[in-house]
Amino acid sequence: MISKTRIKDIKALHQPKFRQIYNKFIAEGDKVCMELLKKPKYKIDQILITSGNEAKYEKYLKDSTVETEIISPREMEQISLLKTPSDIFCCSKSWKKMRIFC
């Protein structure tokens, strides 16, 4: 279960102002999240997966050290920008700031 404070923090990232303040961005959906996991230049802070879909992403997450949390479909609806929420959601560090250090 994800806390109300965490939901509020994630929803704040929907606005460009807060993405700049926290130097983070969000990614939703299979294709985008899998690309982030494949590319080592992106620092993923957290991966949220809806319950019942853990096996679907197991092969991508087995070598990952990223914190993965299982949440309910209702919680995914609360944090998602999409009409029909995806099964996976990633919070990641912004690439622009990281480019300086790479």
Secondary structure, DSSP 8 states (H G I E B T S, - for coil): ---HHHHHHHHHTTSHHHHHHHTEEEEESHHHHHHHHH-TTS-EEEEEEETT-HHHHHHHHTT--SEEEEE-HHHHHHH--SSS--SEEEEEE-HHHHTTT-
